[in-house]
Amino acid sequence: MSNTGAPLEVIAASLRRERERVGLSLSELAKRAGIAKSTLSQLEAANGNPSVETLWALGVALGVPFARLVDPPAPRVRVIRAGEGPAIYSEKAHYTATLLASCPPGARRDIYVLHLEPGAARESEPHMAGTVEHVVVGAGRVLAGLREEPVELGPGDYLMYPGDLPHTAQALEPGTTVVLVSEHI
């Protein structure tokens, strides 16, 4: 059996929301996804143990990205520590996918690798309205995020914050590397 790692309540609410949005009955969605109606009914009741394959089939049948079924509504600032997050396991391979952030429609993303050394913080002024920044620490430790409420992060940690507000990044250890994704809507 698989274990999604995503809260079943999030999956259940997402499945109901998306099924109702497209106007499908439980029977019709189950048929289109190639799964049993009882399986879908259990998932919408926040029971069961969905696999990547089941959720992927449901996403395809609903015409939505996989992420929309497992990603809870995002708060203004989001931190995911290494080893946390909605991990989805495969039944067919030694494979785990952890969704850090889904891309909203119409967005553009720029990806950077940052190499930081201890010293003065990099203070950034607000970028264009609607900009969101995503940070994943590869090595070292960094203090990053909104200038008035930065978060200390270590290897594998993820942080999301509004890039259209003043923000900062400061290495706390030598050899700190960070992947920064700047999302523009």
N, C-alpha and C positions, 0 to 999 in steps of 0.2 A: 504494500500500500504506500501511497505517497502522502506527503504532508505539505500543505501549501505554505505554511508560515504566515500567510495573510489571514487576518481575523475572518472567521466564517461570516460574521455579521456584515462585514464590508462586502464580501463576495455576494452574500444573499441580497443585500440592498441594491447592489450594482446590477445584479441579474434581473431583479424585479423592475428596477427603474428602466433599464434598457429594453427589456421585453415589452413593457407597457408603452415606452416611447415609440417603438415600431409597430405596436398594435398586434402582437402575436399571442396566441394562447399558449399555455404550457405544452399542449400536445404538438402544436405546429413547430414551436421552437425546438423541442426535443427531436422531432422528426428531421428538421433541417440540420441539426447538429449531429445526428446519428447516435443519440444516446437515449436511454430509457426515460419515459415520462416520470417514473418514480424517482429516478436519480435527480432530474431537474427539480422536482417538487421538494426533495430533501435539501438540495442546495439552497433553494429559495427560502427554506425554513431554517437555514443556518445549521443544517445537519450534514453529515457525510464528510468525505475526505477527497476533494477534487484533485485530479492530477493536472499537470501542464496540458496534456493532450485534451482532456475534457474541457478545460477552460478555454483553450485555443479554439476548439471546435465551436463552442458557444459564442466566442467573440466573432468568428467568421460568419456564423449564422445570423448574428445580430448586426454585422457590418460595423463593428467597433474594434479599436485596438485592444489587444490583450490587457494592456495596462489599465484601461478603463474599468475592468472587472475586478482588479485586485488592489488598486491604489486608492486609499482613503482620501477624502477631501483634504487638501494641503493647507496647513496654517500659514501665517505670514512668514515665520521663520521656522525652518524644519531642520532638525539634526537627526541623522541616523548613524549610530555608533557601529563600528566594525562588528560583524556577526549579528546585527539586528536588521530589521527591514522585512518586507514581504517576500520571503524566499519561496520559490516554487520549484519543486523537485520533479524530475522525469521518472516515469515508470520504465522507460526503455533504455536509459543510459545513465552513466555517472555524471549527471549534469544538474546544476542548480543555477537558476537565474534570480537575482535580487534586483527588483525594480527600485531605482533611486528616484527617478522623476520622469513622468511622461511629458511629451512635448505638446502644448496646446496647438490647435489648428492655426495656421497662418504665422507661426513663429519661425524665427531664424536663429540658429545657434552658431556661435563662434567658440572654438575649443583651443585652450592654451595650456601649456605646461609651464608652471612657475617654479623657479629655483630660488629659494629664500635663505638668507643667512640672518642670524641674530643681529639686532641693532634697531635703528629707528623703524617705526611702523610705516607701512605704505598706506597713506591716507588718500582715499579716492572720493572725489566729489560725485554727486548724483549723475548717473548717465541718463539717456533719454527715457521719458515716461514709459512705463511698462516693462522695463528691463528687469530680468530676474537672473541672479548669479547662482551657480551650483559649484560647490567645491568638494573634491575628494582628495584626501591626504594620502600620498604614496609613501613618504618617509618623513621622519622627524615629527615635530609638534608645531602647531601654529595657533595663534589667536586671531580669529577672523570673524567677519560678519558685520552687522550694523555697528557703526562707530560707538553708539551709546550702550550697546549690549553685545560685545563680541563674545565668542564661544571658543574655548580651548578644544582643539581637535588633535587626534593622533592617527597613526596609520590605519587606513581603511575607513575612517569616519567620513560622513557626508554631511554637508550643510547647504541649505538653500535660504536665500534672503533677497529682499528687493534691492536691485542694483540702482534703482532710481532714488535711493536715499544715501546719505553719506555712509561710507563703509571703510573697513580697514583690514589689513593683513600684516602680521608680524611673526617672524620665525622665533620659536622658543628654543630650538636646537639647531646646531650646524647641520648642513646638508638636507634641509627640509625641501621636499618637492610636493607640489600640489597640482592637480588637474583642475582648471577653471573653465567652466562652460558658461558663456554669457548668452542669454536668451533674449531676443528682441522680438516684441510682438508688434 
